[in-house]
Amino acid sequence: MNTDPIADYLTRIRNAMSAGHRVVEIPASNLKKEITKILFDQGYILSYKFDDSSVQGTIKIALKYTKDTKEPVIKKLQRISKPGLRKYASSTELPRILNGLGIAIISTSHGVMTGKQAKKENVGGEVLCYVY
C-alpha cells in the first residue's frame, strides 16, 4: 500500500532519469496530472500523455535531457509536505528556489500552481515539492 502517492510519483521520475530512461509510466490521479502539466509548462519534461484505458489510468512522461552532455534537465525533485508533516505557506512566505531558477509546486484553493503564480494571485497553500 502506498501512503504517499506524490512521493512515489517523484521517485519514479527520479529513478527513471538516473537510469537514463526516455519515458516513464506512472499511475494517474488528478493531482499528479496537474503536477505533470506544470512540469511540462515550465520546460522540465518533453511531453506527456494521459491514458485512460484502465480503471485508474496512467501518465506517460517523456523525460528531457540536455543535448550536449545528456544530463537530466531536472537536477532535483524534493518532496516538502508529507502526510505525517504537512507544510503550508501564505502568499508572503512562499519560497524562492535557487534564486528563481527552480520552482515550488503549491496546492492552493485555486488549484495546483507554481510558487510564482501563487504569489501573483496572492494565495497560499500546501508546498508539495521543489523542482530544479
OpenMM code with the backbone's topology and positions (N, CA, C; nanometers):
from openmm import Vec3, app, unit

residues = "MET ASN THR ASP PRO ILE ALA ASP TYR LEU THR ARG ILE ARG ASN ALA MET SER ALA GLY HIS ARG VAL VAL GLU ILE PRO ALA SER ASN LEU LYS LYS GLU ILE THR LYS ILE LEU PHE ASP GLN GLY TYR ILE LEU SER TYR LYS PHE ASP ASP SER SER VAL GLN GLY THR ILE LYS ILE ALA LEU LYS TYR THR LYS ASP THR LYS GLU PRO VAL ILE LYS LYS LEU GLN ARG ILE SER LYS PRO GLY LEU ARG LYS TYR ALA SER SER THR GLU LEU PRO ARG ILE LEU ASN GLY LEU GLY ILE ALA ILE ILE SER THR SER HIS GLY VAL MET THR GLY LYS GLN ALA LYS LYS GLU ASN VAL GLY GLY GLU VAL LEU CYS TYR VAL TYR".split()
positions = [
    Vec3(0.0840, -0.1185, 0.0000),
    Vec3(0.0000, 0.0000, 0.0000),
    Vec3(0.0884, 0.1247, 0.0000),
    Vec3(0.0560, 0.2168, -0.0855),
    Vec3(0.1336, 0.3392, -0.0977),
    Vec3(0.0676, 0.4492, -0.0153),
    Vec3(0.1396, 0.5001, 0.0847),
    Vec3(0.0802, 0.6016, 0.1716),
    Vec3(0.1001, 0.7435, 0.1194),
    Vec3(0.1980, 0.7635, 0.0299),
    Vec3(0.2234, 0.8971, -0.0242),
    Vec3(0.2397, 0.8888, -0.1758),
    Vec3(0.1290, 0.9014, -0.2498),
    Vec3(0.1360, 0.8868, -0.3953),
    Vec3(0.2207, 0.9936, -0.4649),
    Vec3(0.2301, 1.1135, -0.4078),
    Vec3(0.3109, 1.2189, -0.4700),
    Vec3(0.4597, 1.1861, -0.4553),
    Vec3(0.5004, 1.1361, -0.3392),
    Vec3(0.6400, 1.0950, -0.3204),
    Vec3(0.6738, 0.9809, -0.4159),
    Vec3(0.5803, 0.8883, -0.4360),
    Vec3(0.6004, 0.7777, -0.5299),
    Vec3(0.6157, 0.8307, -0.6724),
    Vec3(0.5334, 0.9274, -0.7104),
    Vec3(0.5385, 0.9916, -0.8422),
    Vec3(0.6759, 1.0547, -0.8653),
    Vec3(0.7222, 1.1330, -0.7674),
    Vec3(0.8522, 1.1994, -0.7798),
    Vec3(0.9662, 1.0976, -0.7844),
    Vec3(0.9565, 0.9919, -0.7047),
    Vec3(1.0602, 0.8891, -0.7019),
    Vec3(1.0677, 0.8133, -0.8332),
    Vec3(0.9542, 0.7844, -0.8940),
    Vec3(0.9549, 0.7156, -1.0239),
    Vec3(1.0238, 0.8003, -1.1303),
    Vec3(0.9979, 0.9307, -1.1309),
    Vec3(1.0636, 1.0204, -1.2264),
    Vec3(1.2137, 1.0259, -1.1971),
    Vec3(1.2496, 1.0408, -1.0697),
    Vec3(1.3903, 1.0478, -1.0282),
    Vec3(1.4656, 0.9210, -1.0688),
    Vec3(1.4064, 0.8043, -1.0430),
    Vec3(1.4708, 0.6769, -1.0760),
    Vec3(1.4860, 0.6590, -1.2266),
    Vec3(1.3831, 0.6965, -1.3025),
    Vec3(1.3895, 0.6833, -1.4484),
    Vec3(1.4987, 0.7734, -1.5058),
    Vec3(1.5135, 0.8930, -1.4511),
    Vec3(1.6173, 0.9843, -1.5002),
    Vec3(1.7565, 0.9332, -1.4655),
    Vec3(1.7745, 0.8811, -1.3449),
    Vec3(1.9072, 0.8313, -1.3075),
    Vec3(1.9436, 0.7063, -1.3869),
    Vec3(1.8432, 0.6308, -1.4328),
    Vec3(1.8681, 0.5120, -1.5151),
    Vec3(1.8795, 0.5471, -1.6634),
    Vec3(1.8517, 0.6721, -1.6999),
    Vec3(1.8644, 0.7161, -1.8382),
    Vec3(1.7475, 0.6792, -1.9275),
    Vec3(1.6323, 0.6487, -1.8681),
    Vec3(1.5146, 0.6138, -1.9477),
    Vec3(1.4593, 0.7372, -2.0194),
    Vec3(1.3981, 0.7145, -2.1341),
    Vec3(1.3373, 0.8239, -2.2106),
    Vec3(1.1929, 0.8486, -2.1672),
    Vec3(1.1223, 0.7408, -2.1289),
    Vec3(0.9800, 0.7502, -2.0942),
    Vec3(0.9572, 0.6793, -1.9610),
    Vec3(0.8679, 0.7349, -1.8801),
    Vec3(0.8288, 0.6706, -1.7548),
    Vec3(0.6762, 0.6672, -1.7484),
    Vec3(0.6217, 0.5545, -1.7007),
    Vec3(0.4768, 0.5378, -1.6849),
    Vec3(0.4428, 0.5400, -1.5371),
    Vec3(0.3425, 0.6211, -1.5031),
    Vec3(0.3058, 0.6409, -1.3631),
    Vec3(0.1549, 0.6281, -1.3487),
    Vec3(0.1051, 0.5603, -1.2433),
    Vec3(-0.0401, 0.5557, -1.2201),
    Vec3(-0.0950, 0.6975, -1.2037),
    Vec3(-0.2099, 0.7231, -1.2633),
    Vec3(-0.2638, 0.8596, -1.2694),
    Vec3(-0.3517, 0.8947, -1.1498),
    Vec3(-0.3565, 1.0231, -1.1206),
    Vec3(-0.4542, 1.0833, -1.0297),
    Vec3(-0.4674, 1.2287, -1.0742),
    Vec3(-0.5700, 1.2959, -1.0292),
    Vec3(-0.5910, 1.4350, -1.0706),
    Vec3(-0.4757, 1.5252, -1.0269),
    Vec3(-0.4250, 1.5049, -0.9051),
    Vec3(-0.3144, 1.5861, -0.8549),
    Vec3(-0.1872, 1.5610, -0.9357),
    Vec3(-0.1597, 1.4350, -0.9674),
    Vec3(-0.0415, 1.4016, -1.0483),
    Vec3(-0.0525, 1.4613, -1.1884),
    Vec3(-0.1736, 1.4634, -1.2442),
    Vec3(-0.1938, 1.5239, -1.3765),
    Vec3(-0.1618, 1.6728, -1.3730),
    Vec3(-0.2052, 1.7411, -1.2677),
    Vec3(-0.1787, 1.8848, -1.2548),
    Vec3(-0.0289, 1.9120, -1.2388),
    Vec3(0.0395, 1.8306, -1.1588),
    Vec3(0.1842, 1.8474, -1.1403),
    Vec3(0.2568, 1.8235, -1.2724),
    Vec3(0.2122, 1.7224, -1.3483),
    Vec3(0.2727, 1.6920, -1.4783),
    Vec3(0.2566, 1.8092, -1.5742),
    Vec3(0.1386, 1.8709, -1.5763),
    Vec3(0.1155, 1.9870, -1.6630),
    Vec3(0.2098, 2.1018, -1.6265),
    Vec3(0.2314, 2.1235, -1.4974),
    Vec3(0.3225, 2.2294, -1.4532),
    Vec3(0.4654, 2.1982, -1.4966),
    Vec3(0.5096, 2.0726, -1.4793),
    Vec3(0.6454, 2.0345, -1.5208),
    Vec3(0.6644, 2.0566, -1.6706),
    Vec3(0.5607, 2.0283, -1.7497),
    Vec3(0.5683, 2.0493, -1.8946),
    Vec3(0.5723, 2.1986, -1.9283),
    Vec3(0.4838, 2.2760, -1.8659),
    Vec3(0.4774, 2.4202, -1.8926),
    Vec3(0.6076, 2.4913, -1.8552),
    Vec3(0.6750, 2.4422, -1.7514),
    Vec3(0.7997, 2.5042, -1.7062),
    Vec3(0.9221, 2.4505, -1.7811),
    Vec3(0.9025, 2.3524, -1.8706),
    Vec3(1.0119, 2.3025, -1.9535),
    Vec3(1.0971, 2.1937, -1.8908),
    Vec3(1.0470, 2.1267, -1.7881),
    Vec3(1.1247, 2.0212, -1.7230),
    Vec3(1.1061, 1.8841, -1.7879),
    Vec3(0.9980, 1.8648, -1.8650),
    Vec3(0.9766, 1.7390, -1.9373),
    Vec3(0.9437, 1.7700, -2.0832),
    Vec3(0.9709, 1.6729, -2.1720),
    Vec3(0.9465, 1.6924, -2.3155),
    Vec3(0.7983, 1.6908, -2.3490),
    Vec3(0.7288, 1.5861, -2.3028),
    Vec3(0.5861, 1.5731, -2.3319),
    Vec3(0.5231, 1.4775, -2.2314),
    Vec3(0.3914, 1.4703, -2.2366),
    Vec3(0.3183, 1.3777, -2.1504),
    Vec3(0.1915, 1.3348, -2.2212),
    Vec3(0.1380, 1.2208, -2.1777),
    Vec3(0.0143, 1.1693, -2.2357),
    Vec3(-0.0640, 1.0994, -2.1257),
    Vec3(-0.1923, 1.1338, -2.1149),
    Vec3(-0.2793, 1.0686, -2.0182),
    Vec3(-0.3503, 0.9538, -2.0875),
    Vec3(-0.3380, 0.8327, -2.0318),
    Vec3(-0.4004, 0.7139, -2.0897),
    Vec3(-0.5096, 0.6660, -1.9943),
    Vec3(-0.6356, 0.6772, -2.0356),
    Vec3(-0.7484, 0.6402, -1.9500),
    Vec3(-0.8077, 0.5045, -1.9859),
    Vec3(-0.7284, 0.4165, -2.0486),
    Vec3(-0.7818, 0.2876, -2.0919),
    Vec3(-0.8076, 0.1925, -1.9746),
    Vec3(-0.7313, 0.2038, -1.8661),
    Vec3(-0.7554, 0.1194, -1.7488),
    Vec3(-0.8423, 0.1962, -1.6488),
    Vec3(-0.8754, 0.1319, -1.5378),
    Vec3(-0.9635, 0.1933, -1.4380),
    Vec3(-0.9000, 0.3201, -1.3808),
    Vec3(-0.7752, 0.3091, -1.3339),
    Vec3(-0.7082, 0.4247, -1.2744),
    Vec3(-0.6470, 0.5148, -1.3811),
    Vec3(-0.5987, 0.4562, -1.4879),
    Vec3(-0.5310, 0.5332, -1.5916),
    Vec3(-0.3833, 0.5484, -1.5599),
    Vec3(-0.3064, 0.5885, -1.6604),
    Vec3(-0.1634, 0.6105, -1.6414),
    Vec3(-0.1220, 0.7419, -1.7068),
    Vec3(-0.0083, 0.7906, -1.6630),
    Vec3(0.0531, 0.9087, -1.7227),
    Vec3(0.1848, 0.8628, -1.7831),
    Vec3(0.2038, 0.8875, -1.9132),
    Vec3(0.3315, 0.8586, -1.9781),
    Vec3(0.4052, 0.9905, -1.9925),
    Vec3(0.5245, 0.9969, -1.9344),
    Vec3(0.6035, 1.1198, -1.9367),
    Vec3(0.7315, 1.0951, -2.0152),
    Vec3(0.7559, 1.1789, -2.1171),
    Vec3(0.8819, 1.1747, -2.1923),
    Vec3(0.9794, 1.2683, -2.1216),
    Vec3(1.0864, 1.2114, -2.0683),
    Vec3(1.1822, 1.2885, -1.9898),
    Vec3(1.2741, 1.3711, -2.0792),
    Vec3(1.3248, 1.4803, -2.0252),
    Vec3(1.4067, 1.5736, -2.1027),
    Vec3(1.5512, 1.5696, -2.0534),
    Vec3(1.6443, 1.5611, -2.1489),
    Vec3(1.7874, 1.5605, -2.1190),
    Vec3(1.8545, 1.6722, -2.1983),
    Vec3(1.9705, 1.7209, -2.1504),
    Vec3(2.0436, 1.8234, -2.2249),
    Vec3(2.1023, 1.7620, -2.3509),
    Vec3(2.1161, 1.8416, -2.4572),
    Vec3(2.1630, 1.7891, -2.5860),
    Vec3(2.3102, 1.7505, -2.5835),
    Vec3(2.3942, 1.8355, -2.5240),
    Vec3(2.5374, 1.8105, -2.5312),
    Vec3(2.5877, 1.7073, -2.4301),
    Vec3(2.5471, 1.7161, -2.3039),
    Vec3(2.6001, 1.6257, -2.2014),
    Vec3(2.5073, 1.5100, -2.1672),
    Vec3(2.3856, 1.5093, -2.2215),
    Vec3(2.2856, 1.4049, -2.1943),
    Vec3(2.2517, 1.3932, -2.0454),
    Vec3(2.2689, 1.5029, -1.9733),
    Vec3(2.2316, 1.5067, -1.8320),
    Vec3(2.0824, 1.5371, -1.8201),
    Vec3(2.0153, 1.4847, -1.7176),
    Vec3(1.8734, 1.5172, -1.6988),
    Vec3(1.8546, 1.6670, -1.6730),
    Vec3(1.7474, 1.7234, -1.7281),
    Vec3(1.7169, 1.8654, -1.7070),
    Vec3(1.6791, 1.8882, -1.5608),
    Vec3(1.6076, 1.7934, -1.5018),
    Vec3(1.5690, 1.8037, -1.3607),
    Vec3(1.6870, 1.7575, -1.2758),
    Vec3(1.7438, 1.8495, -1.2004),
    Vec3(1.8564, 1.8156, -1.1125),
    Vec3(1.8056, 1.7541, -0.9821),
    Vec3(1.6948, 1.8095, -0.9304),
    Vec3(1.6429, 1.7589, -0.8035),
    Vec3(1.4919, 1.7743, -0.7973),
    Vec3(1.4259, 1.6698, -0.7492),
    Vec3(1.2829, 1.6705, -0.7176),
    Vec3(1.2742, 1.6430, -0.5681),
    Vec3(1.2275, 1.7386, -0.4917),
    Vec3(1.2274, 1.7238, -0.3466),
    Vec3(1.0869, 1.7386, -0.2914),
    Vec3(1.0387, 1.6356, -0.2230),
    Vec3(0.9071, 1.6385, -0.1591),
    Vec3(0.9181, 1.7217, -0.0330),
    Vec3(0.8269, 1.8162, -0.0134),
    Vec3(0.8321, 1.9042, 0.1034),
    Vec3(0.7233, 1.8676, 0.2041),
    Vec3(0.5978, 1.8811, 0.1663),
    Vec3(0.4869, 1.8497, 0.2555),
    Vec3(0.4588, 1.7002, 0.2481),
    Vec3(0.4675, 1.6333, 0.3617),
    Vec3(0.4486, 1.4879, 0.3667),
    Vec3(0.3220, 1.4564, 0.4465),
    Vec3(0.2675, 1.3357, 0.4310),
    Vec3(0.1457, 1.3021, 0.5061),
    Vec3(0.1608, 1.3164, 0.6578),
    Vec3(0.2785, 1.2890, 0.7111),
    Vec3(0.2995, 1.2999, 0.8553),
    Vec3(0.3342, 1.4395, 0.9017),
    Vec3(0.3768, 1.5254, 0.8097),
    Vec3(0.4166, 1.6611, 0.8444),
    Vec3(0.3861, 1.7535, 0.7271),
    Vec3(0.2668, 1.8089, 0.7288),
    Vec3(0.2242, 1.8981, 0.6207),
    Vec3(0.2930, 2.0335, 0.6354),
    Vec3(0.3314, 2.0928, 0.5217),
    Vec3(0.3949, 2.2247, 0.5212),
    Vec3(0.3067, 2.3209, 0.4417),
    Vec3(0.2657, 2.4276, 0.5061),
    Vec3(0.1822, 2.5286, 0.4421),
    Vec3(0.2562, 2.6617, 0.4414),
    Vec3(0.2266, 2.7433, 0.3421),
    Vec3(0.2890, 2.8753, 0.3337),
    Vec3(0.1862, 2.9759, 0.2833),
    Vec3(0.1861, 3.0944, 0.3447),
    Vec3(0.0991, 3.2017, 0.2951),
    Vec3(0.1647, 3.2624, 0.1716),
    Vec3(0.0956, 3.3514, 0.1046),
    Vec3(0.1496, 3.4101, -0.0189),
    Vec3(0.2784, 3.4880, 0.0072),
    Vec3(0.2941, 3.5426, 0.1269),
    Vec3(0.4168, 3.6172, 0.1589),
    Vec3(0.5309, 3.5248, 0.2008),
    Vec3(0.4992, 3.4038, 0.2438),
    Vec3(0.6015, 3.3096, 0.2906),
    Vec3(0.6482, 3.2123, 0.1829),
    Vec3(0.5936, 3.2227, 0.0609),
    Vec3(0.6291, 3.1271, -0.0441),
    Vec3(0.7779, 3.1375, -0.0772),
    Vec3(0.8482, 3.0235, -0.0843),
    Vec3(0.9937, 3.0261, -0.1017),
    Vec3(1.0371, 3.0540, -0.2454),
    Vec3(1.1562, 3.1133, -0.2591),
    Vec3(1.2231, 3.1263, -0.3895),
    Vec3(1.3231, 3.0119, -0.3975),
    Vec3(1.3183, 2.9363, -0.5050),
    Vec3(1.4045, 2.8198, -0.5196),
    Vec3(1.5237, 2.8568, -0.6072),
    Vec3(1.6441, 2.8396, -0.5551),
    Vec3(1.7687, 2.8725, -0.6265),
    Vec3(1.7635, 3.0127, -0.6876),
    Vec3(1.7216, 3.1096, -0.6085),
    Vec3(1.7087, 3.2489, -0.6548),
    Vec3(1.6255, 3.2621, -0.7811),
    Vec3(1.5183, 3.1865, -0.7892),
    Vec3(1.4265, 3.1972, -0.9025),
    Vec3(1.4561, 3.1010, -1.0161),
    Vec3(1.5615, 3.0195, -1.0065),
    Vec3(1.5943, 2.9241, -1.1133),
    Vec3(1.5132, 2.7954, -1.1030),
    Vec3(1.4624, 2.7636, -0.9852),
    Vec3(1.3788, 2.6456, -0.9665),
    Vec3(1.2353, 2.6871, -0.9388),
    Vec3(1.1484, 2.5874, -0.9211),
    Vec3(1.0085, 2.6183, -0.8911),
    Vec3(0.9625, 2.5417, -0.7678),
    Vec3(0.8672, 2.6006, -0.6985),
    Vec3(0.7956, 2.5326, -0.5910),
    Vec3(0.6566, 2.5038, -0.6461),
    Vec3(0.6074, 2.3830, -0.6258),
    Vec3(0.4723, 2.3485, -0.6698),
    Vec3(0.3818, 2.3525, -0.5475),
    Vec3(0.2774, 2.4348, -0.5563),
    Vec3(0.1891, 2.4629, -0.4435),
    Vec3(0.0475, 2.4164, -0.4755),
    Vec3(-0.0175, 2.3506, -0.3786),
    Vec3(-0.1582, 2.3152, -0.3916),
    Vec3(-0.2393, 2.4207, -0.3166),
    Vec3(-0.3154, 2.5015, -0.3910),
    Vec3(-0.3916, 2.6110, -0.3313),
    Vec3(-0.5415, 2.5860, -0.3467),
    Vec3(-0.6205, 2.6762, -0.2921),
    Vec3(-0.7656, 2.6677, -0.3093),
    Vec3(-0.8056, 2.7003, -0.4531),
    Vec3(-0.7137, 2.7595, -0.5298),
    Vec3(-0.7371, 2.7920, -0.6710),
    Vec3(-0.6778, 2.6861, -0.7633),
    Vec3(-0.6340, 2.5734, -0.7081),
    Vec3(-0.5744, 2.4663, -0.7878),
    Vec3(-0.4248, 2.4559, -0.7639),
    Vec3(-0.3617, 2.3635, -0.8344),
    Vec3(-0.2177, 2.3420, -0.8220),
    Vec3(-0.1466, 2.4412, -0.9137),
    Vec3(-0.0443, 2.5095, -0.8602),
    Vec3(0.0288, 2.6096, -0.9393),
    Vec3(0.1702, 2.6252, -0.8865),
    Vec3(0.2510, 2.7009, -0.9600),
    Vec3(0.3874, 2.7287, -0.9151),
    Vec3(0.3841, 2.8351, -0.8062),
    Vec3(0.4946, 2.8475, -0.7346),
    Vec3(0.5046, 2.9487, -0.6306),
    Vec3(0.4898, 3.0896, -0.6852),
    Vec3(0.5446, 3.1145, -0.8055),
    Vec3(0.5346, 3.2476, -0.8671),
    Vec3(0.3897, 3.2828, -0.8980),
    Vec3(0.3143, 3.1855, -0.9530),
    Vec3(0.1727, 3.2091, -0.9836),
    Vec3(0.0941, 3.2358, -0.8558),
    Vec3(0.1220, 3.1568, -0.7515),
    Vec3(0.0506, 3.1728, -0.6249),
    Vec3(0.0776, 3.3109, -0.5650),
    Vec3(0.2034, 3.3554, -0.5749),
    Vec3(0.2384, 3.4879, -0.5235),
    Vec3(0.1660, 3.5970, -0.6022),
    Vec3(0.1582, 3.5784, -0.7355),
    Vec3(0.0911, 3.6752, -0.8228),
    Vec3(-0.0581, 3.6831, -0.7907),
    Vec3(-0.1199, 3.5665, -0.7634),
    Vec3(-0.2631, 3.5620, -0.7318),
    Vec3(-0.2907, 3.5863, -0.5838),
    Vec3(-0.1838, 3.6054, -0.5052),
    Vec3(-0.1930, 3.6336, -0.3622),
    Vec3(-0.2659, 3.5229, -0.2854),
    Vec3(-0.2294, 3.3974, -0.3138),
    Vec3(-0.2856, 3.2838, -0.2408),
    Vec3(-0.1720, 3.1974, -0.1865),
    Vec3(-0.1964, 3.1373, -0.0731),
    Vec3(-0.1019, 3.0439, -0.0141),
    Vec3(-0.1576, 2.9036, -0.0249),
    Vec3(-0.0853, 2.8071, 0.0306),
    Vec3(-0.1336, 2.6701, 0.0269),
    Vec3(-0.0279, 2.5722, 0.0726),
    Vec3(-0.0491, 2.4465, 0.0390),
    Vec3(0.0422, 2.3399, 0.0782),
    Vec3(0.1583, 2.3321, -0.0206),
    Vec3(0.2808, 2.3370, 0.0302),
    Vec3(0.4008, 2.3295, -0.0539),
    Vec3(0.4280, 2.1820, -0.0832),
    Vec3(0.3931, 2.1373, -0.2051),
    Vec3(0.4065, 1.9960, -0.2401),
    Vec3(0.5513, 1.9556, -0.2615),
    Vec3(0.6229, 2.0289, -0.3497),
    Vec3(0.7602, 1.9900, -0.3809),
    Vec3(0.8374, 2.1053, -0.4427),
    Vec3(0.9700, 2.0873, -0.4466),
    Vec3(1.0601, 2.1790, -0.5162),
    Vec3(1.1162, 2.1058, -0.6367),
    Vec3(1.1328, 2.1783, -0.7472),
    Vec3(1.1918, 2.1216, -0.8683),
    Vec3(1.2994, 2.2174, -0.9166),
    Vec3(1.4194, 2.1640, -0.9398),
    Vec3(1.5268, 2.2437, -1.0001),
    Vec3(1.6293, 2.1542, -1.0636),
] * unit.nanometer
topology = app.Topology()
chain = topology.addChain("A")
for resn in residues:
    res = topology.addResidue(resn, chain)
    for name in ("N", "CA", "C"):
        topology.addAtom(name, app.Element.getBySymbol(name[0]), res)
